[in-house]
Amino acid sequence: MRILEEAFSSVSAERVVFAGDLKHLFGSLGRVEKQELMELLGYVKKHVAEVVVVRGNHDNFLPLMKRWFEFEIVDSLVLPPFLIVHGHKPLGDELKKSSWQYLIMGHEHPSIALRDPIGVVGKFSCFLVGDTLLPGGRKVVVLPAVGIYQTGSKVTLSKDTYLSPIIREDVAIESLRPVVVGPDIGVVEFPRLGDLFDLMI
């Protein structure tokens, strides 16, 4: 809610797009979760005309919320030059051929753990920005988790450690640059993962 409040105070938006996993529980729509979603969707609908949820792997039972709020649920969203997916499924041929230049996705919940020469370790949730392996110089932006339930998956140079089949199959992992954003540190852009090899743990 704080992040949305900051966004609405900074930009004039007509639409809010959630890149999946708006809810957390797999097997139900819990009482507390329903209450939190009511508060969230009610707040967003006061500020924009359109709300779109790109379905994530946690978004079972989310359609039940349509009893109270009007919003759209889709598997992917092409808003040229952007393609927005959650990231838990491979990109199909149709999406790969559609008109977009920047892929925006969630699912991975990236965080970077670094050590300095004396062994001090820091772990930070981060965006990942880099190149895809798809033709046309297309780029990818992997979003960090926003909710309190996700601790963050550590980024590495090994494709086998990633949850998303998109990252494993369609992204140049060594090109990914972690970008940490925080109220205390501002925006910190790190070098490419390929150049951070000696500092990553």
Contacts in CASP RR format, 6 or more apart in sequence:
PFRMAT RR
TARGET T0000
AUTHOR 0000-0000-0000
METHOD contacts of the structure
MODEL  1
MRILEEAFSSVSAERVVFAGDLKHLFGSLGRVEKQELMELLGYVKKHVAE
VVVVRGNHDNFLPLMKRWFEFEIVDSLVLPPFLIVHGHKPLGDELKKSSW
QYLIMGHEHPSIALRDPIGVVGKFSCFLVGDTLLPGGRKVVVLPAVGIYQ
TGSKVTLSKDTYLSPIIREDVAIESLRPVVVGPDIGVVEFPRLGDLFDLM
I
1 39 0 8 1.000
1 40 0 8 1.000
1 43 0 8 1.000
3 146 0 8 1.000
4 16 0 8 1.000
4 40 0 8 1.000
4 43 0 8 1.000
4 44 0 8 1.000
4 47 0 8 1.000
7 13 0 8 1.000
8 47 0 8 1.000
13 47 0 8 1.000
13 48 0 8 1.000
14 48 0 8 1.000
14 49 0 8 1.000
14 50 0 8 1.000
15 48 0 8 1.000
15 49 0 8 1.000
15 50 0 8 1.000
15 51 0 8 1.000
15 52 0 8 1.000
16 44 0 8 1.000
16 47 0 8 1.000
16 48 0 8 1.000
16 50 0 8 1.000
16 51 0 8 1.000
16 52 0 8 1.000
17 52 0 8 1.000
17 53 0 8 1.000
17 54 0 8 1.000
17 77 0 8 1.000
17 79 0 8 1.000
17 84 0 8 1.000
18 51 0 8 1.000
18 52 0 8 1.000
18 53 0 8 1.000
18 54 0 8 1.000
19 54 0 8 1.000
19 84 0 8 1.000
19 85 0 8 1.000
19 86 0 8 1.000
19 104 0 8 1.000
19 105 0 8 1.000
19 106 0 8 1.000
19 143 0 8 1.000
20 53 0 8 1.000
20 54 0 8 1.000
20 55 0 8 1.000
20 56 0 8 1.000
20 58 0 8 1.000
20 59 0 8 1.000
20 86 0 8 1.000
20 106 0 8 1.000
20 107 0 8 1.000
21 56 0 8 1.000
21 57 0 8 1.000
21 58 0 8 1.000
21 59 0 8 1.000
21 86 0 8 1.000
21 106 0 8 1.000
21 107 0 8 1.000
22 37 0 8 1.000
22 40 0 8 1.000
22 53 0 8 1.000
22 56 0 8 1.000
22 58 0 8 1.000
22 59 0 8 1.000
22 62 0 8 1.000
23 29 0 8 1.000
23 33 0 8 1.000
23 37 0 8 1.000
23 58 0 8 1.000
23 59 0 8 1.000
23 60 0 8 1.000
23 61 0 8 1.000
23 62 0 8 1.000
24 33 0 8 1.000
24 58 0 8 1.000
24 149 0 8 1.000
25 33 0 8 1.000
25 58 0 8 1.000
25 61 0 8 1.000
26 58 0 8 1.000
26 60 0 8 1.000
27 60 0 8 1.000
27 61 0 8 1.000
28 61 0 8 1.000
29 37 0 8 1.000
29 61 0 8 1.000
29 62 0 8 1.000
29 64 0 8 1.000
29 65 0 8 1.000
34 65 0 8 1.000
37 65 0 8 1.000
38 65 0 8 1.000
38 68 0 8 1.000
38 69 0 8 1.000
41 51 0 8 1.000
41 65 0 8 1.000
41 68 0 8 1.000
41 69 0 8 1.000
41 71 0 8 1.000
42 69 0 8 1.000
44 51 0 8 1.000
45 51 0 8 1.000
45 69 0 8 1.000
45 70 0 8 1.000
45 71 0 8 1.000
50 71 0 8 1.000
50 72 0 8 1.000
51 69 0 8 1.000
51 70 0 8 1.000
51 71 0 8 1.000
51 72 0 8 1.000
52 71 0 8 1.000
52 72 0 8 1.000
52 73 0 8 1.000
52 74 0 8 1.000
52 77 0 8 1.000
53 59 0 8 1.000
53 62 0 8 1.000
53 71 0 8 1.000
53 72 0 8 1.000
53 73 0 8 1.000
53 74 0 8 1.000
54 74 0 8 1.000
54 75 0 8 1.000
54 76 0 8 1.000
54 77 0 8 1.000
54 84 0 8 1.000
54 85 0 8 1.000
54 86 0 8 1.000
55 62 0 8 1.000
55 73 0 8 1.000
55 74 0 8 1.000
55 75 0 8 1.000
55 86 0 8 1.000
56 86 0 8 1.000
56 87 0 8 1.000
56 88 0 8 1.000
56 107 0 8 1.000
57 86 0 8 1.000
57 88 0 8 1.000
57 107 0 8 1.000
59 73 0 8 1.000
62 73 0 8 1.000
63 73 0 8 1.000
65 71 0 8 1.000
75 85 0 8 1.000
75 89 0 8 1.000
76 83 0 8 1.000
76 84 0 8 1.000
76 85 0 8 1.000
76 95 0 8 1.000
77 83 0 8 1.000
77 84 0 8 1.000
77 85 0 8 1.000
78 84 0 8 1.000
78 95 0 8 1.000
78 98 0 8 1.000
78 99 0 8 1.000
78 100 0 8 1.000
80 99 0 8 1.000
80 100 0 8 1.000
80 101 0 8 1.000
81 99 0 8 1.000
81 100 0 8 1.000
81 101 0 8 1.000
81 102 0 8 1.000
82 100 0 8 1.000
82 101 0 8 1.000
82 102 0 8 1.000
82 103 0 8 1.000
82 104 0 8 1.000
83 95 0 8 1.000
83 98 0 8 1.000
83 100 0 8 1.000
83 102 0 8 1.000
83 103 0 8 1.000
83 104 0 8 1.000
84 104 0 8 1.000
84 105 0 8 1.000
85 91 0 8 1.000
85 95 0 8 1.000
85 103 0 8 1.000
85 104 0 8 1.000
85 105 0 8 1.000
85 106 0 8 1.000
85 166 0 8 1.000
86 105 0 8 1.000
86 106 0 8 1.000
86 107 0 8 1.000
87 105 0 8 1.000
87 106 0 8 1.000
87 107 0 8 1.000
87 108 0 8 1.000
87 164 0 8 1.000
87 165 0 8 1.000
87 166 0 8 1.000
88 107 0 8 1.000
88 163 0 8 1.000
88 164 0 8 1.000
88 165 0 8 1.000
89 165 0 8 1.000
90 165 0 8 1.000
90 166 0 8 1.000
90 169 0 8 1.000
91 103 0 8 1.000
91 166 0 8 1.000
91 170 0 8 1.000
96 134 0 8 1.000
96 170 0 8 1.000
100 138 0 8 1.000
101 137 0 8 1.000
101 138 0 8 1.000
101 139 0 8 1.000
102 138 0 8 1.000
102 139 0 8 1.000
102 140 0 8 1.000
102 141 0 8 1.000
103 132 0 8 1.000
103 138 0 8 1.000
103 139 0 8 1.000
103 140 0 8 1.000
103 141 0 8 1.000
103 166 0 8 1.000
104 140 0 8 1.000
104 141 0 8 1.000
104 143 0 8 1.000
105 140 0 8 1.000
105 141 0 8 1.000
105 142 0 8 1.000
105 143 0 8 1.000
105 164 0 8 1.000
105 166 0 8 1.000
106 142 0 8 1.000
106 143 0 8 1.000
106 164 0 8 1.000
107 163 0 8 1.000
107 164 0 8 1.000
108 128 0 8 1.000
108 142 0 8 1.000
108 153 0 8 1.000
108 162 0 8 1.000
108 163 0 8 1.000
108 164 0 8 1.000
108 167 0 8 1.000
109 125 0 8 1.000
109 144 0 8 1.000
109 145 0 8 1.000
109 150 0 8 1.000
109 151 0 8 1.000
109 152 0 8 1.000
109 153 0 8 1.000
110 125 0 8 1.000
110 126 0 8 1.000
110 127 0 8 1.000
110 128 0 8 1.000
110 142 0 8 1.000
110 144 0 8 1.000
110 152 0 8 1.000
110 153 0 8 1.000
110 155 0 8 1.000
110 178 0 8 1.000
111 123 0 8 1.000
111 124 0 8 1.000
111 125 0 8 1.000
111 126 0 8 1.000
111 144 0 8 1.000
111 151 0 8 1.000
111 152 0 8 1.000
111 153 0 8 1.000
111 154 0 8 1.000
111 155 0 8 1.000
112 123 0 8 1.000
112 124 0 8 1.000
112 126 0 8 1.000
112 154 0 8 1.000
112 155 0 8 1.000
112 178 0 8 1.000
112 180 0 8 1.000
112 190 0 8 1.000
112 196 0 8 1.000
112 200 0 8 1.000
113 121 0 8 1.000
113 122 0 8 1.000
113 123 0 8 1.000
113 154 0 8 1.000
113 200 0 8 1.000
113 201 0 8 1.000
114 121 0 8 1.000
114 122 0 8 1.000
114 123 0 8 1.000
114 124 0 8 1.000
114 196 0 8 1.000
114 199 0 8 1.000
114 200 0 8 1.000
114 201 0 8 1.000
115 121 0 8 1.000
115 122 0 8 1.000
115 199 0 8 1.000
115 201 0 8 1.000
116 199 0 8 1.000
121 201 0 8 1.000
123 154 0 8 1.000
124 178 0 8 1.000
124 180 0 8 1.000
125 144 0 8 1.000
125 145 0 8 1.000
125 152 0 8 1.000
125 180 0 8 1.000
126 144 0 8 1.000
126 155 0 8 1.000
126 178 0 8 1.000
126 179 0 8 1.000
126 180 0 8 1.000
126 181 0 8 1.000
126 190 0 8 1.000
127 141 0 8 1.000
127 142 0 8 1.000
127 143 0 8 1.000
127 144 0 8 1.000
127 178 0 8 1.000
127 179 0 8 1.000
127 180 0 8 1.000
127 181 0 8 1.000
128 140 0 8 1.000
128 141 0 8 1.000
128 142 0 8 1.000
128 155 0 8 1.000
128 176 0 8 1.000
128 177 0 8 1.000
128 178 0 8 1.000
128 179 0 8 1.000
129 139 0 8 1.000
129 140 0 8 1.000
129 141 0 8 1.000
129 142 0 8 1.000
129 176 0 8 1.000
129 177 0 8 1.000
129 179 0 8 1.000
130 139 0 8 1.000
130 140 0 8 1.000
130 141 0 8 1.000
130 171 0 8 1.000
130 172 0 8 1.000
130 175 0 8 1.000
130 176 0 8 1.000
130 177 0 8 1.000
130 192 0 8 1.000
131 137 0 8 1.000
131 138 0 8 1.000
131 139 0 8 1.000
131 140 0 8 1.000
131 171 0 8 1.000
131 172 0 8 1.000
131 175 0 8 1.000
132 138 0 8 1.000
132 139 0 8 1.000
132 140 0 8 1.000
132 170 0 8 1.000
132 171 0 8 1.000
132 172 0 8 1.000
133 169 0 8 1.000
133 170 0 8 1.000
133 171 0 8 1.000
133 172 0 8 1.000
134 170 0 8 1.000
140 166 0 8 1.000
140 167 0 8 1.000
140 170 0 8 1.000
140 171 0 8 1.000
140 176 0 8 1.000
142 164 0 8 1.000
142 167 0 8 1.000
142 176 0 8 1.000
144 152 0 8 1.000
145 151 0 8 1.000
145 152 0 8 1.000
153 161 0 8 1.000
153 162 0 8 1.000
153 163 0 8 1.000
154 161 0 8 1.000
155 176 0 8 1.000
155 178 0 8 1.000
155 193 0 8 1.000
155 200 0 8 1.000
156 193 0 8 1.000
156 200 0 8 1.000
157 173 0 8 1.000
157 174 0 8 1.000
157 193 0 8 1.000
157 194 0 8 1.000
157 197 0 8 1.000
157 200 0 8 1.000
159 167 0 8 1.000
159 168 0 8 1.000
159 173 0 8 1.000
160 168 0 8 1.000
162 168 0 8 1.000
162 173 0 8 1.000
167 173 0 8 1.000
173 193 0 8 1.000
174 192 0 8 1.000
174 193 0 8 1.000
174 194 0 8 1.000
175 192 0 8 1.000
175 193 0 8 1.000
175 194 0 8 1.000
176 192 0 8 1.000
176 193 0 8 1.000
177 189 0 8 1.000
177 190 0 8 1.000
177 191 0 8 1.000
177 192 0 8 1.000
177 193 0 8 1.000
178 189 0 8 1.000
178 190 0 8 1.000
178 193 0 8 1.000
178 196 0 8 1.000
179 187 0 8 1.000
179 188 0 8 1.000
179 189 0 8 1.000
179 190 0 8 1.000
180 187 0 8 1.000
180 188 0 8 1.000
180 190 0 8 1.000
181 187 0 8 1.000
181 188 0 8 1.000
190 196 0 8 1.000
193 200 0 8 1.000
END
